[in-house]
Amino acid sequence: MNIDMIRAAADRLAGHARRTPLLTSPFLDEIAGRRVLVKPECLQHTGSFKFRGGWSAVSALDDTTRKNGVIAYSSGNHAQGVAMAATVHGAPSVIVMPNDAPQLKIDNTRALGAEVVLYDRPGGESREDVGAAISSTRNLTLIRPYDEPQVIAGQGTTGLEIAEQAAEMGVTSGDVLACCGGGGLTSGIALALEAEAPNMRARPVEPEGFDDVARSLTTGSIQTNNSQSGSLCDAIITPAPGNLTFPILSRLCGPGMVVSEDEALHAMALAFKRLKIVVEPGGAVALAAALFHGDDIEGDAVTAVCTGGNVDADVFTQALSKFG
């Protein structure tokens, strides 16, 4: 992985991905005790930053390979990103999704043209095994959700935009908080910032009970989660940081941060009230860390990436009812 791959991905994404803005609110600044810049990737195609990685990976394939089709496994956001990218490129796609994923994400993935195969995540069935079996029998190219060079490159374009947009707003230093599962987005942003904004530092944020990246950074070796389900933050629940992402995270990122589900729900309500955006729980943990864990953040300004907005109505209602 290198910055040249991220810049090449940005060229392929030009005219296809949305260049999401940096949003601000004096009300959020007051809560955080510092300036807060919010990158709303919930406004991206398919409702999350995952479209960037999906398009980057699909567009990088040669014509023959792409025509055979692609396969991905995901709880929903990577699924939709790959599905849309494949459909626009005229390629078939198969998406392996957990049977406890939000119904909205399953329905949207099918609507975007993908064949959806469900697996039993609560029962311990392996998505990797299911995906490998299908890809081998049908000659499909596997696009992993985070441990994939072209996916990381696509996610890293978020960091290129943050560096440029923050500089335009007079911010050239400080922590950049990213909601983190396997580390594709966080590592891509870290690589982009290293090249374009070296005084800005990427930091992963995770929900309580699923803080494998934070623990891995603390111990210096890859740690796993005891459970693979059971959190409202389903979008960022992964077994462990990736073999490609972890070395990047270790080299470039600051310490990981961990927030509670209630803090994520509170951040969702505040994002809606103050920024007029809809964010899902897993996509709100970075904003929650910026707002409620200020003592762990350095600098006069902090940037938080709201990574996705694919939330079921009942969960969104829960956030607004509790903290609205």
Secondary structure, 3 states (H helix, E strand, C coil): CCHHHHHHHHHHHCCCCCCCCCECCHHHHHHHCCEEEEEEHHHCHHHECHHHHHHHHHHHCCHHHHHHCEEEECCCHHHHHHHHHHHHCCCCEEEEEECCCCHHHHHHHHHCCCEEEEECCCCCCCHHHHHHHHHHHHCCEECCCCCCHHHHHHHHHHHHHHHHHHHHCCCCCEEEEEECCCCHHHHHHHHHHHHHCCCEEEEEEEECCCCHHHHHHHHCCCCCCCCCCCCCCHHHCCCCCCCCHHHHHHHHCCCCEEECHHHHHHHHHHHHHHHCCCCCHHHHHHHHHHHHCHHHCCCCEEEEEECECCCCHHHHHHHHHHHC
